[in-house]
Amino acid sequence: MSVAVKMTGVDSHRIRKYEEARLLTPARTPGGQRLFSDRDIAQIREIAALEREGVNLKGIEKIIVLKEGQERVGSDNSTS
């Protein structure tokens, strides 16, 4: 967790909130330690930026779902 905090500038309390809101699902070791991927770090940064703009966690969830849907559609079109 401390590495993710240093890399993102987002405090551990906020990162836990993102996880509780299911906006972030880092892998875990058998002992329960969080393992943040590069994608997780990028996601934390994106969520924090949206929060700074005044978007609440429910709104952020909707934005992420829409963005993921667009990425899937874009990747489907590139294979045609």
C-alpha positions as CSV (number, residue, x, y, z in Angstrom):
1,M,0.0,0.0,0.0
2,S,2.8,2.4,0.9
3,V,4.3,2.1,-2.6
4,A,0.9,2.9,-4.2
5,V,0.5,5.9,-2.0
6,K,4.0,7.2,-3.0
7,M,3.4,6.5,-6.7
8,T,-0.1,8.2,-6.8
9,G,0.0,10.8,-4.1
10,V,-3.3,9.4,-2.9
11,D,-3.5,8.5,0.8
12,S,-4.2,4.9,1.9
13,H,-7.6,5.8,3.4
14,R,-8.8,7.0,-0.1
15,I,-7.4,3.9,-1.8
16,R,-9.2,1.7,0.6
17,K,-12.4,3.7,-0.1
18,Y,-11.9,3.1,-3.8
19,E,-11.6,-0.6,-3.1
20,E,-14.7,-0.6,-0.9
21,A,-16.6,1.1,-3.7
22,R,-15.4,-1.7,-6.0
23,L,-13.6,0.9,-8.3
24,L,-10.4,-1.0,-7.7
25,T,-9.6,-4.6,-7.2
26,P,-5.9,-5.2,-6.6
27,A,-4.6,-8.8,-6.5
28,R,-3.7,-10.1,-3.1
29,T,-1.0,-12.3,-1.7
30,P,-2.1,-15.4,0.3
31,G,-1.5,-13.3,3.4
32,G,-3.8,-10.6,2.2
33,Q,-1.3,-8.0,1.2
34,R,-2.5,-5.9,-1.8
35,L,-0.5,-6.2,-5.0
36,F,-1.1,-3.1,-7.2
37,S,-0.5,-3.5,-10.9
38,D,0.5,-0.7,-13.3
39,R,-3.2,-0.7,-14.4
40,D,-4.3,-0.3,-10.7
41,I,-1.9,2.6,-10.2
42,A,-3.3,4.3,-13.4
43,Q,-6.9,3.6,-12.1
44,I,-6.1,5.2,-8.7
45,R,-4.7,8.3,-10.5
46,E,-7.8,8.5,-12.7
47,I,-10.3,8.1,-9.8
48,A,-8.4,10.7,-7.8
49,A,-8.4,13.2,-10.7
50,L,-12.2,12.7,-11.2
51,E,-12.7,13.2,-7.4
52,R,-10.8,16.5,-7.6
53,E,-13.1,17.6,-10.3
54,G,-16.1,17.0,-8.0
55,V,-17.3,13.7,-9.3
56,N,-18.6,11.4,-6.5
57,L,-17.7,7.7,-6.3
58,K,-21.0,6.5,-7.9
59,G,-20.4,8.9,-10.8
60,I,-16.9,7.7,-11.2
61,E,-18.2,4.1,-11.3
62,K,-20.4,5.0,-14.2
63,I,-17.6,6.8,-16.0
64,I,-15.4,3.8,-15.7
65,V,-18.1,1.4,-16.9
66,L,-18.7,3.6,-20.0
67,K,-15.0,4.0,-20.7
68,E,-14.4,0.2,-20.4
69,G,-17.4,-0.3,-22.8
70,Q,-15.8,2.1,-25.3
71,E,-12.4,0.4,-25.1
72,R,-14.1,-3.0,-25.8
73,V,-15.9,-1.6,-28.8
74,G,-12.7,0.1,-30.1
75,S,-10.8,-3.1,-29.8
76,D,-13.5,-5.0,-31.6
77,N,-13.4,-2.5,-34.5
78,S,-9.7,-2.7,-34.8
79,T,-9.8,-6.4,-35.5
80,S,-12.3,-6.1,-38.4
